[in-house]
Amino acid sequence: MTTAYIPASVPVRVNDDLCIAHKGCTVCVDVCPLDVLAIDMVKGKAYMKYDECWYCMPCEKDCPTGAVTVDIPYLLR
């Protein structure tokens, strides 16, 4: 039996209720310098595809609906 790896938590969280990617918004994906965010075409929502975040924050700051939250680790604050 194999189990898929699912991270317990990721630095960038997207509130599906606020995300408007299904309406064509790609702001968070466009501003991420590391290309770690993507749009799930089935759900029509943004998500973090790679856990390589630099905590640079433009995805959170530029999101027009406030759907993106970057959880900065305590030691980096």
C-alpha positions as CSV (number, residue, x, y, z in Angstrom):
1,M,0.0,0.0,0.0
2,T,1.4,3.4,-1.0
3,T,0.4,6.7,0.4
4,A,0.7,9.9,-1.5
5,Y,2.7,12.6,0.2
6,I,0.5,15.4,1.4
7,P,2.2,18.2,3.4
8,A,0.6,18.9,6.8
9,S,0.8,22.6,6.1
10,V,2.2,24.9,3.4
11,P,3.4,28.5,3.8
12,V,0.9,29.9,1.3
13,R,-2.8,29.2,2.0
14,V,-5.6,30.1,-0.4
15,N,-9.1,30.6,0.9
16,D,-11.2,28.9,-1.7
17,D,-14.3,31.0,-0.7
18,L,-12.5,34.2,-1.6
19,C,-10.4,33.0,-4.6
20,I,-11.7,34.2,-7.9
21,A,-9.4,32.3,-10.2
22,H,-12.5,30.7,-11.8
23,K,-13.2,34.2,-13.1
24,G,-9.8,34.5,-14.7
25,C,-7.8,36.0,-11.9
26,T,-4.1,34.9,-11.9
27,V,-2.5,37.7,-9.9
28,C,-0.9,35.5,-7.2
29,V,0.5,33.1,-9.9
30,D,1.8,36.1,-11.9
31,V,3.6,37.9,-9.1
32,C,5.3,34.9,-7.5
33,P,9.0,35.0,-8.4
34,L,9.5,31.3,-7.7
35,D,6.5,30.1,-9.7
36,V,5.3,28.0,-6.8
37,L,1.6,28.9,-7.2
38,A,-0.8,27.5,-9.8
39,I,-4.4,27.5,-10.8
40,D,-6.3,24.2,-10.4
41,M,-8.3,24.2,-13.6
42,V,-10.9,21.7,-12.3
43,K,-11.6,23.6,-9.1
44,G,-10.9,27.0,-10.5
45,K,-8.9,28.0,-7.5
46,A,-5.2,28.9,-6.8
47,Y,-3.0,26.6,-4.8
48,M,0.6,26.1,-3.8
49,K,2.1,23.5,-6.1
50,Y,5.7,23.6,-4.6
51,D,6.7,24.3,-1.0
52,E,9.6,26.5,-1.9
53,C,8.3,29.8,-0.7
54,W,10.7,32.7,0.1
55,Y,8.0,34.6,2.1
56,C,8.4,37.6,-0.1
57,M,4.6,38.3,0.2
58,P,3.5,39.8,-3.2
59,C,1.0,37.0,-3.6
60,E,-0.7,38.1,-0.4
61,K,-0.3,41.8,-0.9
62,D,-1.5,41.9,-4.5
63,C,-4.5,39.4,-4.2
64,P,-7.5,41.5,-5.0
65,T,-9.8,39.6,-2.7
66,G,-7.5,38.8,0.2
67,A,-7.7,35.1,-0.5
68,V,-4.0,34.5,-0.1
69,T,-2.3,34.2,3.3
70,V,1.5,33.7,3.8
71,D,2.3,32.0,7.1
72,I,5.8,33.3,8.0
73,P,7.6,30.9,10.4
74,Y,8.1,32.3,13.9
75,L,11.9,32.4,13.5
76,L,11.7,34.5,10.3
77,R,9.4,37.2,11.7
